[in-house]
Amino acid sequence: MNVQYLATKLAVPIGKKTVIAIVQELEKQSFSVSELIDLTFHTQSEIGFRAAWIFENYILNDKPRLLQVLPFFLEKFSSVSNPSCKRHFAKVLQEITSHLNSKKADPILREAVLNSELEPVITACFDWMIDPKVAVAVKVFCMESLFNMSTQYPWINEELTPTIEFVMKGGSAGIQARGRKLLVKCKNG
């Protein structure tokens, strides 16, 4: 399967079963993750969204694949402008950054993240959190990712606490609950 063929398949609405089938097909062919990431920036936002959905499922199933593409993913993260793609990129970032603090963390992935340039990603996460047009799920994934990165960048906590409080004002019950949980974590370090 090449990129053009995949883009054609993604030009029509798909469901979870189709996403899983496409991911399995891509896995068999060792499809380039970088090309899949590039497809998430397609000029047709629907194709970009569907490619991001497939990317999330393709990458989170395979840690070696994630390691291989980590620098490219982090480089592209702050360039994501498609609102529907932000959710998938933010979810992948949350998974990646969870390896900074988790007792079950993959040590190789943790080391790769520690050796990565994260400041542009951190900036994008803060920007997405305060943007009223960004979906709640994206904001929550960004909150979690920023908290995870705060062990390596202590200054994040100083900014994260007031940013979470800002996002919680007038926010949904879900974001309020997650915000309270993270504020407690921030306070306890």
C-alpha positions in Angstrom: 0.0 0.0 0.0 1.4 3.4 -0.9 0.4 6.8 0.5 -1.8 7.7 -2.4 -3.8 4.5 -2.1 -4.1 5.0 1.6 -5.3 8.6 1.1 -7.9 7.3 -1.3 -9.1 4.8 1.3 -9.4 7.6 3.8 -11.4 9.9 1.6 -14.6 8.2 2.7 -15.9 7.8 6.2 -14.6 4.8 8.2 -15.3 3.2 11.5 -13.3 1.5 14.2 -13.4 -1.9 12.4 -12.0 -0.3 9.3 -9.3 1.5 11.3 -8.2 -1.8 12.8 -8.2 -3.6 9.4 -6.1 -0.8 7.9 -3.7 -0.9 10.8 -3.3 -4.6 10.4 -2.6 -4.2 6.7 0.0 -1.5 7.4 1.7 -3.7 10.0 2.0 -6.5 7.4 3.7 -4.1 5.0 5.8 -2.3 7.6 4.3 0.9 6.3 6.4 4.1 7.0 5.2 5.8 10.1 6.8 9.0 8.9 4.7 8.9 5.8 1.6 8.2 7.9 2.4 11.2 10.1 2.8 13.3 6.9 -0.6 12.1 5.7 -2.2 13.6 8.9 -1.3 17.0 7.5 -3.3 16.3 4.3 -5.0 19.4 2.7 -8.4 17.6 3.1 -9.0 17.7 6.8 -11.1 14.6 6.8 -8.3 12.5 5.3 -5.8 14.1 7.9 -8.2 13.2 10.7 -8.6 9.6 9.6 -4.8 9.2 9.1 -4.3 10.5 12.6 -6.8 8.0 13.9 -4.9 5.2 12.1 -1.5 6.6 13.3 -2.6 6.5 16.9 -3.7 2.9 16.6 -0.6 1.9 14.5 1.9 3.5 16.8 0.5 2.6 20.2 0.6 -1.1 19.3 4.3 -1.2 18.7 7.0 0.3 21.0 9.9 -0.3 18.6 7.9 1.5 15.9 7.2 4.4 18.3 10.9 4.6 19.2 11.8 4.7 15.5 9.5 7.7 14.8 9.8 9.6 18.1 12.0 12.4 16.9 9.9 13.0 13.8 6.6 12.8 15.8 7.9 15.4 18.4 9.2 17.6 15.6 5.8 17.6 13.9 3.7 17.9 17.1 3.6 21.6 17.4 2.7 22.0 13.7 -0.6 20.2 14.0 -3.4 22.6 13.2 -6.3 20.2 12.2 -8.5 20.2 15.4 -9.4 16.6 14.8 -5.8 15.5 14.6 -4.8 17.2 17.8 -6.7 14.7 19.8 -4.8 11.8 18.4 -1.4 13.5 18.6 -2.1 14.6 22.2 -3.1 11.0 23.1 0.1 9.6 21.7 2.1 12.2 23.5 0.4 11.4 26.8 1.3 7.7 26.3 4.9 8.7 25.4 5.3 11.0 28.4 3.8 8.4 30.8 7.1 6.6 30.4 8.8 9.4 32.3 7.2 8.6 35.6 5.6 5.2 35.5 7.0 2.2 37.4 6.0 0.1 34.4 7.8 2.4 32.0 9.8 1.0 29.1 13.4 2.1 30.0 14.5 2.5 26.4 11.5 4.6 25.5 12.0 6.6 28.7 15.6 7.3 27.8 14.6 8.3 24.2 12.1 10.8 25.6 14.6 12.2 28.1 17.1 12.7 25.2 14.5 14.5 23.1 13.9 18.2 22.5 10.6 18.7 24.3 10.3 22.5 24.7 8.4 23.0 21.4 6.0 20.3 22.5 5.6 21.8 25.9 4.8 25.2 24.4 2.2 23.6 22.0 0.6 21.8 25.0 0.2 25.0 26.9 -1.1 26.8 23.8 -3.7 24.1 23.2 -4.8 24.1 26.8 -5.7 27.8 26.8 -7.2 27.8 23.3 -11.0 27.9 23.7 -11.4 26.2 20.3 -9.5 23.1 21.3 -11.6 20.1 22.4 -11.7 19.1 26.1 -10.1 15.7 25.4 -7.1 17.4 23.8 -6.7 19.7 26.9 -6.9 16.7 29.2 -4.2 14.8 27.3 -2.1 17.9 27.3 -2.5 18.4 31.1 -1.4 14.9 31.7 1.5 15.1 29.3 2.7 18.4 30.9 2.4 16.9 34.4 4.4 13.9 33.2 7.2 16.1 31.7 7.3 18.2 34.9 9.7 15.7 36.5 12.2 16.7 33.9 11.3 20.3 33.6 10.4 21.5 37.1 9.3 25.0 35.9 6.3 23.3 34.2 4.5 22.9 37.6 4.7 26.7 38.2 2.9 27.3 34.9 0.7 24.2 34.9 -1.2 24.9 38.1 -2.6 28.3 37.1 -3.2 27.1 33.6 -5.3 24.1 34.9 -7.2 26.5 37.1 -7.8 28.8 34.1 -9.1 25.8 32.0 -11.3 24.6 34.8 -13.2 27.9 35.1 -16.4 27.4 33.3 -15.3 24.0 32.0 -17.3 20.8 31.9 -17.7 18.5 34.8 -15.1 16.2 33.2 -12.4 18.8 32.9 -13.1 20.0 36.4 -12.7 16.5 37.8 -9.5 15.9 35.9 -8.2 19.3 36.7 -8.8 18.8 40.5 -7.0 15.4 40.3 -4.0 16.9 38.5 -3.9 20.0 40.8 -3.5 17.6 43.8 -0.7 15.7 41.9 1.0 19.1 41.2 0.8 20.1 44.8 2.2 16.8 46.0 5.0 16.8 43.4 
